[in-house]
Amino acid sequence: MYGADLAEVFELIHQGRGKDYLAEAADVAERIRARTPGADSLLDVACGTGSHLRAFATLFGHVEGLEISEPFARRAEKAVPGATIHVGDMRDFDLGRRFDAITIMFGSIGYLRSAEELTATLRVFRRHLVPGGTLAVDPWWFPETYLDGYVSGSLIEVDGRTIARVSHSCLEGDASRMDVHYVVAGPEGARHFVENHLIRLFSRERYLAAFAEAGYPDTTYIEGLNSGRGLFVATRDRDPGGADEGGPS
Ligand SMILES: C[S@@+](CC[C@H](N)C(=O)[O-])C[C@H]1O[C@@H](n2cnc3c(N)ncnc32)[C@H](O)[C@@H]1O
């Protein structure tokens, strides 16, 4: 999952499908500063190949990324020169510092495997936020907004290459299973690869409960953003310890 073949074309595909990384980052930055005025440091969790992070770097004085896939992290380093990209797991990391803001974009939070893991991971994020810092979560679909059996297809022609992406998604227990087929063709030849994803469908209420349990007393859900998935914006309590039992200083 999220291997080297995909790292090479991931941003091209999603930009080709109309995703506006710059506009999304600018909107998130504005919502963060409405809650944490003067926010200047930001950590983008599950930063992928660094597409949002590149935009955040123009909007914040200090940015860092965290990403579990090594090939994706390497691409992010190239995309955002000067930013530290940590290879790590969002469920358990300690960067030894706090940020004014944390973001996790494009449904990446759905890779958590249970409600318990969701709350525990939000606590890990809290440990990395200054008191009063803000977390923005672009969630995966909710059970009630998810379309079982959804098929999507795109053909992108860019940089002398033709890229086809066809996905099929269906319910598997309380998760969505998404199989994505890619064909990348250019003068040197054509190759096909497949990526399989299991992405959890937490309900809106489950997210809100997890934020409260993890030490974010003030969370808002904004409908309609991010292709319809929406956005949670949550502010960390001002208690220096509390829900996280310590953390980076
Ligand atoms: C849909 S991509 C989004 C990437 C990027 N945020 C963007 O908007 O382009 C999901 C990302 O989550 C990362 N990811 C999945 N599980 C993770 C984990 N446990 N810790 C950190 N990153 C993870 C994947 O490697 C992948 O880069």
The ligand as an SDF file (V2000), in Angstrom:
LIG
                    3D

 27 29  0  0  0  0  0  0  0  0999 V2000
   -5.0830    9.2350    0.7620 C   0  0  0  0  0  0  0  0  0  0  0  0
   -3.3790    9.3940    1.1580 S   0  0  0  0  0  0  0  0  0  0  0  0
   -3.3150   11.1160    1.5610 C   0  0  0  0  0  0  0  0  0  0  0  0
   -1.9360   11.7220    1.4650 C   0  0  0  0  0  0  0  0  0  0  0  0
   -1.8790   13.2440    1.6710 C   0  0  0  0  0  0  0  0  0  0  0  0
   -2.3720   13.6260    2.9880 N   0  0  0  0  0  0  0  0  0  0  0  0
   -2.6550   13.9570    0.5840 C   0  0  0  0  0  0  0  0  0  0  0  0
   -3.6450   14.6300    0.9090 O   0  0  0  0  0  0  0  0  0  0  0  0
   -2.2520   13.8600   -0.5750 O   0  0  0  0  0  0  0  0  0  0  0  0
   -3.2690    8.5780    2.7330 C   0  0  0  0  0  0  0  0  0  0  0  0
   -1.8820    8.6400    3.3600 C   0  0  0  0  0  0  0  0  0  0  0  0
   -1.9440    8.1280    4.6980 O   0  0  0  0  0  0  0  0  0  0  0  0
   -0.7250    7.4560    4.9550 C   0  0  0  0  0  0  0  0  0  0  0  0
   -0.9220    6.5900    6.1230 N   0  0  0  0  0  0  0  0  0  0  0  0
   -1.7340    5.5130    6.2300 C   0  0  0  0  0  0  0  0  0  0  0  0
   -1.6420    4.9740    7.4670 N   0  0  0  0  0  0  0  0  0  0  0  0
   -0.7540    5.7420    8.1560 C   0  0  0  0  0  0  0  0  0  0  0  0
   -0.2350    5.6930    9.4960 C   0  0  0  0  0  0  0  0  0  0  0  0
   -0.6310    4.7410   10.3490 N   0  0  0  0  0  0  0  0  0  0  0  0
    0.6360    6.6450    9.8840 N   0  0  0  0  0  0  0  0  0  0  0  0
    1.0390    7.6200    9.0200 C   0  0  0  0  0  0  0  0  0  0  0  0
    0.6020    7.7060    7.7370 N   0  0  0  0  0  0  0  0  0  0  0  0
   -0.2890    6.7840    7.3090 C   0  0  0  0  0  0  0  0  0  0  0  0
   -0.4820    6.7110    3.6460 C   0  0  0  0  0  0  0  0  0  0  0  0
    0.8280    6.1860    3.5370 O   0  0  0  0  0  0  0  0  0  0  0  0
   -0.8340    7.7980    2.6360 C   0  0  0  0  0  0  0  0  0  0  0  0
    0.2650    8.6060    2.3070 O   0  0  0  0  0  0  0  0  0  0  0  0
  1  2  1  0
  2  3  1  0
  2 10  1  0
  3  4  1  0
  4  5  1  0
  5  6  1  0
  5  7  1  0
  7  8  2  0
  7  9  1  0
 10 11  1  0
 11 12  1  0
 11 26  1  0
 12 13  1  0
 13 14  1  0
 13 24  1  0
 14 15  1  0
 14 23  1  0
 15 16  2  0
 16 17  1  0
 17 18  1  0
 17 23  2  0
 18 19  1  0
 18 20  2  0
 20 21  1  0
 21 22  2  0
 22 23  1  0
 24 25  1  0
 24 26  1  0
 26 27  1  0
M  CHG  2   2   1   9  -1
M  END
$$$$
